[in-house]
Amino acid sequence: MEIKITHIDTACILLEINGFKILTDPTLDNAGKLYHHGYFAFSKKTERPALQNIDLKKIDLILLSHHQHKDNFDNSGKSFALASECTIISTKAASKKYKRIIGLDNWESYSVITPLVANLKITATPAQHRPSWIPEFVSGKVIGFVIEFDEQKNGVIYISGDTVYFKGIEEVAKRFKIDIGIIHLGSVQFRYLTGFGKYTMDSNDFLKAIGVLQPNKVIPIHYKGWTHFKEKELTLIERIESVEEIQSKTILLESGITTAIVKDVVS
């Protein structure tokens, strides 16, 4: 079994499992634009996608945590996804807006048939993309994903989606043994609207989530490239490095560079 990961932009990664290519949260616009995310929330994109060595024509599956925010589904990302022939899995709300999309509720699963990965199954996990005192309709429904298949030896792959730390993460830990955790961070805030209320985890929440999920490897993403990310990258790195156990299992990705996470050689 071989698992490789390449960070492209924000929460957009290319995850390759035995050659089966999964793209998450497609954000493919260049930097510099100002975007409206809904309910008077605006932010600017400050980094461009790392696409130098990426062949998007060969994507097999797209996992979209939610469709309503441009930092997870921007204009070019949307155009690419909807024009592609691959399967797209997202929320029920996304499937109602775009007929190309297969929508899942929390804990609902979808089996993907491919000769490359035996019994590949995607399960939607709960996410809370808002402070607890903000109603869900303001930010909209978001899900994370658990990826399961036959060759897994040490647990599943978990992608958190955009979420704060909440009880749903604890429920994921109860239901699944996590091998690889891919966690969305950034401490998203719109201070002129909702003060210091967070819409995604910061580094302290990241450490707490790792303590609960107990992954063998953990990969932080979605923490730079937009003005509404309020925790500096350096702060995240310092917090990771402050806890030896966390540092030893954390993989920090360099955008555009493919990293092998698992490579079992069969003789």
C-alpha positions in Angstrom: 0.0 0.0 0.0 1.2 3.5 -0.8 -0.4 6.7 0.4 0.9 10.1 -0.8 -0.3 13.6 -0.1 0.4 16.9 -1.8 -0.9 20.3 -0.4 -2.2 22.5 -3.2 -4.0 25.4 -1.5 -5.8 26.0 1.8 -7.8 22.8 2.4 -7.1 21.5 -1.1 -4.9 18.5 -1.0 -4.3 15.6 -3.5 -4.4 12.3 -1.6 -3.2 9.3 -3.6 -4.0 5.8 -2.3 -2.4 3.1 -4.4 -2.7 5.5 -7.4 -6.3 6.4 -6.7 -6.4 10.2 -6.6 -8.7 12.1 -4.2 -8.9 15.9 -4.3 -10.3 17.8 -1.4 -12.0 21.2 -1.2 -10.9 22.5 -4.6 -9.5 26.1 -4.3 -7.7 26.9 -7.5 -8.0 30.7 -8.0 -4.9 32.9 -7.9 -4.2 35.2 -5.0 -5.4 38.8 -4.8 -9.2 38.6 -5.0 -11.7 39.7 -2.4 -14.5 37.2 -1.7 -17.9 37.3 -0.1 -18.6 34.2 2.0 -22.1 35.1 3.0 -23.8 37.3 5.8 -21.4 40.2 5.2 -18.3 38.1 5.7 -15.5 39.1 3.4 -11.9 38.1 3.1 -9.0 38.2 0.6 -7.0 35.3 -0.8 -3.3 35.9 -0.3 -1.6 32.8 -1.7 -1.8 31.0 -5.0 -2.3 27.3 -5.5 0.8 25.1 -6.0 -0.1 23.3 -9.2 3.3 23.0 -10.9 3.4 19.2 -10.7 -0.3 18.4 -10.3 -2.3 16.7 -13.1 -5.9 17.5 -12.3 -7.2 15.7 -15.4 -6.6 12.4 -13.6 -8.6 13.0 -10.4 -10.8 10.0 -9.4 -12.8 11.5 -6.5 -13.5 14.9 -5.0 -14.4 15.3 -1.3 -16.0 18.7 -0.6 -16.5 19.5 3.0 -18.9 22.3 2.0 -19.8 24.4 -1.0 -20.9 27.7 0.5 -17.5 29.3 1.3 -15.0 30.4 -1.3 -11.9 29.4 0.8 -13.0 25.8 0.3 -14.7 26.0 -3.1 -13.6 29.0 -5.1 -14.5 30.0 -8.6 -11.9 27.9 -10.5 -12.3 25.0 -8.0 -16.0 25.0 -8.6 -15.6 25.2 -12.4 -13.1 22.3 -12.4 -15.2 20.1 -10.1 -18.5 20.5 -11.8 -16.9 20.0 -15.3 -15.0 16.9 -14.2 -16.3 13.4 -14.7 -15.3 12.1 -11.3 -17.5 11.4 -8.3 -18.0 14.4 -5.9 -19.1 13.7 -2.3 -20.3 16.6 -0.1 -23.2 17.7 2.1 -26.9 17.2 1.3 -27.2 20.9 0.9 -24.5 20.9 -1.8 -26.2 18.0 -3.6 -29.4 20.0 -3.7 -27.6 23.0 -5.3 -25.5 20.9 -7.7 -26.9 17.8 -9.2 -23.4 16.4 -9.9 -22.8 16.1 -6.2 -23.6 13.1 -4.0 -24.8 14.4 -0.6 -24.2 12.6 2.7 -25.6 13.2 6.2 -23.6 12.7 9.3 -22.4 9.1 9.6 -23.8 8.1 6.2 -21.4 6.2 4.0 -20.8 5.8 0.2 -18.9 3.0 -1.4 -16.5 3.9 -4.3 -15.8 1.1 -6.8 -12.3 1.1 -8.1 -9.8 -1.7 -8.9 -7.0 0.3 -7.2 -8.4 0.3 -3.7 -10.5 -2.6 -2.4 -13.7 -1.8 -0.6 -13.1 2.0 -0.5 -15.8 3.6 1.6 -16.3 7.3 2.5 -18.2 8.2 5.7 -19.4 11.7 6.5 -18.5 12.9 10.0 -20.0 15.9 11.9 -18.4 19.3 11.8 -19.3 22.6 13.5 -18.1 25.5 11.4 -19.0 28.3 13.8 -18.9 29.5 17.4 -21.4 27.6 19.6 -23.6 30.7 20.0 -24.0 31.2 16.2 -26.9 29.2 14.6 -25.9 26.6 11.9 -27.7 28.4 9.1 -25.3 31.3 9.3 -22.3 29.3 8.3 -24.1 26.4 6.7 -23.7 22.7 7.0 -20.2 21.2 6.9 -19.0 17.6 7.1 -15.7 15.9 7.5 -14.7 12.5 6.1 -13.5 9.1 7.1 -11.8 7.1 4.4 -11.8 3.3 4.9 -10.4 0.4 2.7 -9.2 -3.1 3.0 -5.5 -2.6 3.2 -5.5 -0.3 6.2 -3.5 -1.9 9.0 -3.4 0.9 11.7 -6.8 2.6 11.4 -8.6 5.0 9.0 -7.9 8.3 7.4 -9.9 11.2 8.9 -10.3 14.6 7.4 -11.9 17.0 9.8 -13.5 19.5 7.4 -13.8 23.1 8.7 -14.7 22.8 12.3 -14.1 24.1 15.8 -13.4 21.6 18.6 -16.7 20.2 19.7 -18.3 16.9 20.9 -18.5 15.6 17.4 -14.8 15.1 17.3 -15.0 13.0 20.4 -17.7 10.9 18.7 -15.3 10.3 15.8 -12.7 9.1 18.2 -15.3 6.7 19.8 -16.3 5.2 16.4 -13.0 5.0 14.6 -9.4 4.2 15.2 -7.5 7.0 13.4 -4.3 6.3 11.6 -3.9 9.5 9.7 -5.7 12.7 10.8 -5.9 15.6 8.4 -7.1 18.6 10.4 -8.4 22.0 9.2 -7.1 24.9 11.4 -6.5 28.7 10.9 -8.6 30.1 13.8 -11.0 31.7 11.3 -12.6 34.8 12.6 -14.6 37.7 11.3 -14.0 40.1 14.2 -16.0 43.0 12.8 -19.1 40.7 12.8 -18.7 38.1 15.6 -15.7 39.3 17.6 -13.2 36.6 18.6 -15.6 33.8 17.9 -13.8 31.0 16.0 -15.1 29.2 12.9 -12.2 26.7 12.8 -9.7 25.3 15.3 -6.6 27.1 16.5 -3.4 25.4 17.6 -4.6 24.8 21.2 -7.7 23.1 19.8 -5.5 21.1 17.5 -3.5 19.7 20.4 -6.8 18.9 22.2 -8.2 17.2 19.1 -5.0 15.1 18.8 -5.3 14.1 22.4 -8.8 12.8 21.8 -8.4 11.3 18.4 -4.9 9.7 19.1 -3.9 9.5 15.4 -0.6 7.8 14.5 0.2 10.7 12.1 -1.4 14.1 11.9 -1.3 16.7 9.1 -2.5 20.3 9.7 -4.0 22.1 6.7 -6.2 25.2 6.1 -4.2 27.6 8.2 -2.7 30.1 5.7 -3.5 31.9 2.5 -6.6 34.0 3.5 -7.0 37.2 5.6 -9.6 35.6 7.8 -7.1 33.1 9.2 -6.2 34.9 12.5 -3.5 32.6 13.9 -0.1 33.0 12.5 1.7 29.9 11.0 4.6 30.5 13.3 2.3 30.2 16.4 1.0 26.9 15.2 4.6 25.6 14.6 5.7 26.8 18.0 2.8 25.0 19.7 3.5 21.8 17.8 7.2 21.9 18.7 6.4 22.6 22.4 5.0 19.1 22.8 7.4 16.3 21.8 4.8 13.6 21.4 2.8 15.9 19.1 5.8 17.0 17.1 6.9 13.4 16.5 3.6 12.5 14.8 2.9 15.8 12.9 3.7 16.2 9.2 4.0 19.8 8.0 3.5 19.9 4.3 5.3 22.1 1.9 2.8 23.2 -0.8 3.4 21.5 -4.1 5.7 18.9 -2.7 4.4 15.3 -2.6 5.0 13.5 0.7 4.8 9.7 1.1 2.9 8.9 4.3 2.7 5.2 4.0 4.8 3.0 1.7 4.7 -0.7 2.3 7.1 -2.7 0.1 5.9 -6.2 -0.7 8.7 -8.6 -1.7 
